[in-house]
Amino acid sequence: FSTAATAIVAATIALSSSSPNNIFCNAFVPTSSNINIPSSQSQLHAIDEKMMERLDGIRRSYNALTERLADPDVIGDSNLLRKVMSDRSKSEEVVLAFEEYCQFLEELEGATELFQEAGDDPDMKEMAREEIKEIEPKMEELEERITILLLPKDPNDDRNVMLEIRAGTGGSEANIFAGDLLDVYRKFIQTEGWQATIIDESKGDDGGYKNVVLEVKGDSVYSKMKWEAGVHRVQRVPATETQGRVHTSTATVAIMPECDEVDVKIDPKEIEMSTMRSGGAGGQNVNKVETAVDLLHKPTGIRIKCTQERSQLKNKDLAMKMLMSKLYDIENEKREREERERRGEQVGTGGRSEKIRTYNWKDSRCSDHRLGQNFPLNQFLNADIGPIIDAMIAKDQEEKLRQISEEAVAN
């Protein structure tokens, strides 16, 4: 995203040589052009005063939150302590980058003073020149990084998710493929240090799953898993195929951020609930007592059957949790679609109907249609999907940078 990043840096930051005394970092901001020093860049752009004020405000808030961690009232309240730590961690990366930037400003000031005080000493001037030329690209890199860190964040990024995999076209092969996707995601979840629990499942007759729902908990789960939402297509010879013909099957992945009553209000009158016996493992209780719950949300037609728990109350709570996530996901997708239309964004929609990836067994290729890139199939099957997700995040950042740059130019 270098082109877009360069555009936004050029649009949002300017030389501060006109105000040499920077009150935030206590350093003059010299450049090659200030002291007639050759540079690979025509000029070094420093973060302007407006952005410095914003960064300094973030740093003050970060320091205040750090002090609160030592407050006995905070330490004694586990929920409050967790919130303070969470709020602090959200700004930590940008604060550390800003402080590193300030350190470079001070070093640049020292090198400039050295150059100006060198007089007619060519060796001293050359040493100052080399030091400044070494600092400039580091500052430019930090400017780009800080700009990206200040981009608007998805408010759902820190949430846990409900991960739903549903077999699509392709019959038994689609069920098996859904099971393959589940295996990949379970490995990836384990690699990330997250926790996953199956809360609903319907197994296929020949293996795999017709439908399976996992609750995934961990650090910023939605920020990564949201890029897996959409239709996944597989092209391969099914195990049940006797003539060696390649079949095309699909499975749909839905990534729903977890929510609660604060996020979604559900009128009890809109819910129709029935109970039944769960059957299967779990002893006589699930086979003789109606522990399973079937919920119908009448306005949307969403139906959820929950049989995982051994008590009706727990199954009801779980079913309501799944319903809230589905309703929140519908509203969230609607808001995101409207925002994308406003911005004319080209990044994948994340909607359930969007075909995002094709897995071709014959060519050992995994093709991501949003990126227009191919990856080794084994990379995906081994759950090494981090590079694909990182590429999607970079593409999203590029789009946001482009949009901000265009708005800055328009204004």
LINVEN-V78290 format. One record per backbone hydrogen bond with DSSP energy under -1.0 kcal/mol. NH is the residue of the N-H (numbers start at 1). CO is the residue of the C=O. If there is no record, write none. Layout:
# LINVEN-V78290
{{NH;CO} {NH;CO}}
This chain:
# LINVEN-V78290
{{5;1} {6;2} {7;3} {8;4} {9;5} {10;6} {11;7} {12;8} {13;9} {19;16} {22;20} {26;22} {35;31} {37;32} {52;48} {53;49} {54;50} {55;51} {56;52} {57;53} {58;54} {59;55} {60;56} {61;57} {62;58} {63;59} {64;60} {65;61} {66;62} {67;63} {68;64} {69;65} {70;67} {71;68} {75;71} {76;72} {77;74} {81;77} {82;78} {83;79} {84;80} {85;81} {86;82} {87;83} {88;84} {89;85} {90;86} {95;91} {96;92} {97;93} {98;94} {99;95} {100;96} {101;97} {102;98} {103;99} {104;100} {105;101} {106;102} {107;103} {108;104} {109;105} {110;106} {111;107} {112;108} {113;109} {114;110} {115;111} {116;112} {117;113} {121;118} {125;121} {126;122} {127;123} {128;124} {129;125} {130;126} {131;127} {132;128} {133;129} {134;130} {135;131} {136;132} {139;135} {140;136} {141;137} {142;138} {143;139} {144;140} {145;141} {146;142} {147;143} {148;144} {149;145} {150;146} {151;148} {157;154} {159;156} {161;216} {162;256} {163;214} {164;254} {165;212} {166;252} {167;210} {168;250} {173;170} {175;171} {176;172} {177;173} {178;174} {179;175} {180;176} {181;177} {182;178} {183;179} {184;180} {185;181} {186;182} {187;183} {188;184} {189;185} {190;186} {191;187} {192;188} {194;189} {195;217} {197;215} {199;213} {200;213} {202;211} {204;208} {207;204} {209;175} {210;202} {211;202} {212;165} {213;200} {214;163} {215;197} {216;161} {217;195} {222;159} {223;157} {224;221} {225;221} {226;222} {227;224} {228;225} {229;226} {230;253} {231;354} {232;251} {233;357} {234;249} {235;359} {236;247} {241;238} {247;236} {249;234} {250;169} {251;232} {252;166} {253;230} {254;164} {256;162} {258;160} {264;260} {270;267} {271;268} {272;296} {274;294} {276;292} {278;286} {279;286} {288;284} {289;285} {291;289} {292;276} {293;306} {294;274} {295;304} {296;272} {297;302} {298;270} {301;297} {304;295} {306;293} {315;311} {316;312} {317;313} {318;314} {319;315} {320;316} {321;317} {322;318} {323;319} {324;320} {325;321} {326;322} {327;323} {328;324} {329;325} {330;326} {331;327} {332;328} {333;329} {334;330} {335;331} {336;332} {337;333} {338;334} {339;335} {340;336} {341;337} {342;338} {343;339} {344;340} {345;340} {354;351} {356;231} {357;231} {358;367} {359;233} {360;365} {361;235} {365;360} {366;375} {367;358} {368;373} {369;356} {372;368} {373;368} {375;366} {377;364} {380;376} {381;377} {382;378} {383;380} {384;379} {385;383} {389;385} {390;386} {391;387} {392;388} {393;389} {394;390} {395;391} {396;392} {397;393} {398;394} {399;395} {400;396} {401;397} {402;398} {403;399} {404;400} {405;401} {406;402} {407;403} {408;404} {409;405} {410;406} {411;407}}
